[in-house]
Amino acid sequence: MSYVLGINEKKQLEAIYWGKRLNTSDAFAIPHSDPGLSSFESSINTTQQEFVGWGGGLYVEPDLKVTFPDGNRDLVLEYVSHRIDGNQLTILLKDVSREVYVELQYHVDAATGILKRSAQVQNRTSAPLTVEEIASGTWNLPRGTDYRLRYLTGRWAGEWNLREQIIQPGKTILESRRGSTGAQNNPWFAIDRNGSNDQDHGDVWFGALGWSGSWQISIEQDAAQQVRVTGGPNQFDFGYRLSPGEHLQSPDFYAGYSHDGIGGASRLLHRFEISSILPHAPNPKLRPVLYNSWEATEFKVDEAGQEALAEKAASISVERFVVDDGWFGQRSTDRAGLGDWYVNPEKFPHGLRPLIDKVHSLGMDFGLWVEPEMVNPDSDLYRKHPDWVLNFTGRPRTEGRNQLMLNLARPDVREYVFEFLDKLLRENDIAFLKWDYNRNWSEPGWPAIAPEDEKKVYIAYIQNLYSILEELRTKHPHVEIESCSGGGSRVDLGIMHYTDEVWPSDNTDAFDRLLIQDGFTYAYAPGVMMAWVTDLPTWVNQRTLSLEYRFLSSMQGSLGVGANLNNWKPEDFATAKKMVTQYKQIREIVQRGSLYRLISPQNGSEQSVTESVSEDKRHAVVFAFLHSSQMLYPFPRIYLRGLNTDAKYRIAALDGKLSAGLAAVASGAFWMQHGVDVDLRGDFQAAAFTLEMVDR
């Protein structure tokens, strides 16, 4: 892409162009502020600015709003200077009369064209000021009236619903006021031209906010029918007192452009997340096949039972064994024990070491569930430190899932959480933490500090969360971490910088997951998306699906098994071992390849087909699913994408459901233009096949 900005005659930082890559020889007119439409729509509101303060008659969404000690709330920013260091552009702005500076940071990823933006507000005055709103910046789209917005909504067990609406005059707010990312909206957007329905063609402008706290993205069409997208921490209940000499840094706001449709936009984001966001980027490890014991034992965890499950998991070639909730404190239900992070001596009389040694002897590494940010009122920690939770003095403390939120913004709470996690990892050979977070905020008070500083909790909490994760990763670089929040309620580019994988939903129904996983991959890479094979009938819908169907659904992401293996029959173990073996053969293609949605399950489609193509285009894998067949109609022909047109590919079924008579070897052009037929009939059927380039 190309992204062009400049300084106009009013010293405003003006957006000039954002779109498909232009020639370096192309010239632009000298930036000049828009004259405005009338006295009601003045120049400051119709000029497309990159970052604007609330002042000077501004009515559109500002990037920064402050209140000075004397009550003045007017802030007018002007360009001061800039510098370029490689792929980093830094621009300094300043208020017209007061010593308030804003440093804008831009960093471009050369491989994908994705631009990272953030802003730092600096108080160089001699008195405190209060920041009431701070955005990372504003993205201005080319002038036009035919734009469509796509975004993601959801709730517990029903996350990742793709929505779309025409952008019209006014403002659409995507947000979370929950203290964390939330499932109600996800901090991602995509905007294309209305009527562009092909997955892989057309202009798309897209972005994602890297922040795991309360957030807001505003999509506004102004009076001049210009579209602007502004994002940052949520301004609701927000106020950050900035003392002289202090600064406040906004989160990173990422955005990019694709000429290859919404599919191209998501592939760029996937590539960027893998190469630049995830821990160990640009070469993060492939996700191992894991087993989690929750559905088998819930809170009834003990050494003998877990060892028996580990033996069964190893028999199907699982690579990681994870003990879920119930191993610590007096934890026999969800009503007690959170906060008391010692190994329960009755369940594990010799600590975790015997179980870990057993798991290692079976050829697997060991993982553990934790929920570090929470506390049960029925716990030693809460009885000792009732002041450590978010609360307003003298007010009720609202429980969620029988637990309260520790105030991680407090230095002593931050130290406690880090110390117990560090001790746990030092004393045990643990390779993986499933980091859970099972409620949203309430009573976000911080009585231990000055009243005028209490609202800093929204920022300080997340900063301390990130700092704990970063320090743990530094001290224990071999440990991998999953972000989980009652499903997919904390998935964003902020938390993903510190975690290796994410849990998209507690809903593991393999059919529901087709829609959930489809929505998830518009914003996030399949390689970080945990997908479990669980028991039937499913707890969500009481639906019964074949084990093959459940595996193929989960094999589109990072494969896990969460079923109660104690109830499996010999034929189930045989099927599972075969499917796990097949997954390991295609794992790199699925987790690191380019994703094409050939038939989307959105809008009630009876079919779903995804294709993943390796980066070198030598391999591809296709998954096809049918809800139910009707009136003898065959399954739609599958037209592949992303292959090398002139290369030869050998096709092979993973399950024997390719139509008879199909040539074993043909060109990439053949598979993309002629297509492939699969024999799927009946209810809840699935098929998968691979293509491999042959050197002839």
Beta strands, then each sheet from edge to edge (+ up, - down):
strand 1: 2-7
strand 2: 13-19
strand 3: 64-67
strand 4: 77-85
strand 5: 88-95
strand 6: 100-108
strand 7: 115-123
strand 8: 129-134
strand 9: 137-140
strand 10: 147-153
strand 11: 161-166
strand 12: 170-176
strand 13: 188-193
strand 14: 204-210
strand 15: 215-221
strand 16: 227-233
strand 17: 240-242
strand 18: 247-249
strand 19: 252-258
strand 20: 290-292
strand 21: 320-323
strand 22: 365-370
strand 23: 374-375
strand 24: 404-405
strand 25: 432-435
strand 26: 480-483
strand 27: 501-502
strand 28: 530-533
strand 29: 558-561
strand 30: 594-599
strand 31: 607-613
strand 32: 619-628
strand 33: 648-653
strand 34: 665-667
strand 35: 683-694
sheet 1: 1+ 2-
sheet 2: 3+ 8- 17+
sheet 3: 4+ 5- 6+ 7- 18+
sheet 4: 4+ 5- 6+ 7- 19+ 14- 13+ 10- 11+
sheet 5: 9+ 16- 15+ 12-
sheet 6: 27+ 26+ 25+ 22+ 21+ 20+ 29+ 28+
sheet 7: 23+ 24-
sheet 8: 30+ 31- 32+ 35- 33+ 34-
end
